[in-house]
């Protein structure tokens, strides 16, 4: 399995790569420091780029979830305030 992962890391960074495959490759390589020490500097660079892509993507996903929850909460508050104002007017 290690051979497959190191061949994957040699893929150029500008090619489109599935984030799931990136995550699995990085997790496999980081399980053992021995594997990381065996990588060349170029492959270590690819590993760092892959980790950066995963981290940046998960960070953006968390921010979007937070913003969606905040927007949904504000919509619910506005809806109930109109509902309360409407029921008091009747």
C-alpha positions in Angstrom: 0.0 0.0 0.0 2.9 2.4 0.7 4.1 2.1 -2.9 0.7 3.1 -4.2 0.6 6.1 -1.9 4.1 7.4 -2.8 3.2 7.1 -6.5 0.1 9.1 -5.8 2.1 11.9 -4.1 4.3 12.3 -7.2 1.3 13.5 -9.2 1.7 17.1 -10.0 -0.3 19.5 -7.8 -2.1 21.2 -10.7 -3.9 18.0 -11.7 -7.4 17.6 -10.3 -7.3 15.1 -7.4 -10.1 13.8 -5.3 -9.9 15.2 -1.7 -10.8 11.8 -0.3 -7.8 10.2 -2.0 -5.6 13.1 -0.7 -6.9 12.6 2.8 -6.3 8.8 2.7 -2.8 9.2 1.3 -1.8 11.8 3.9 -3.2 9.8 6.7 -1.3 6.7 5.6 1.9 8.6 5.3 1.6 10.4 8.6 0.9 7.1 10.5 4.6 6.4 10.6 7.4 8.9 10.7 9.6 6.3 9.0 7.5 6.7 5.9 7.8 10.4 5.9 11.6 10.2 6.4 11.9 8.0 3.4 10.2 10.6 1.1 12.4 12.9 -1.0 12.1 16.6 -0.5 9.9 17.0 -3.6 7.5 14.3 -2.3 7.5 16.0 1.1 6.5 19.2 -0.7 3.6 17.5 -2.4 2.5 16.0 1.0 2.5 19.5 2.5 0.5 20.9 -0.4 -2.0 18.1 0.0 -2.3 18.7 3.7 -2.7 22.4 3.1 -5.5 21.8 0.6 -7.3 19.5 3.0 -7.0 21.9 5.9 -8.1 24.9 3.8 -11.1 23.0 2.4 -12.2 21.8 5.8 -11.8 25.3 7.3 -14.0 26.8 4.5 -16.6 24.1 5.1 -16.8 24.9 8.8 -17.1 28.6 8.1 -19.9 28.0 5.6 -21.8 25.8 8.1 -21.5 28.5 10.7 -22.7 31.2 8.4 -25.6 29.0 7.2 -26.6 28.4 10.8 -26.4 32.1 11.7 -28.5 33.0 8.6 -31.1 30.4 9.4 -31.3 31.5 13.0 -31.8 35.2 11.9 -34.5 34.1 9.5 -36.3 32.2 12.2 -36.1 35.1 14.6 -37.5 37.5 12.0 -40.3 35.1 11.1 -41.4 34.7 14.7 -41.2 38.4 15.4 -43.5 39.0 12.4 -45.7 36.2 13.7 -45.9 37.7 17.2 -46.6 41.2 15.8 -49.3 39.8 13.5 -51.0 37.8 16.3 -51.0 40.8 18.6 -52.6 43.0 15.9 -55.6 40.6 15.6 
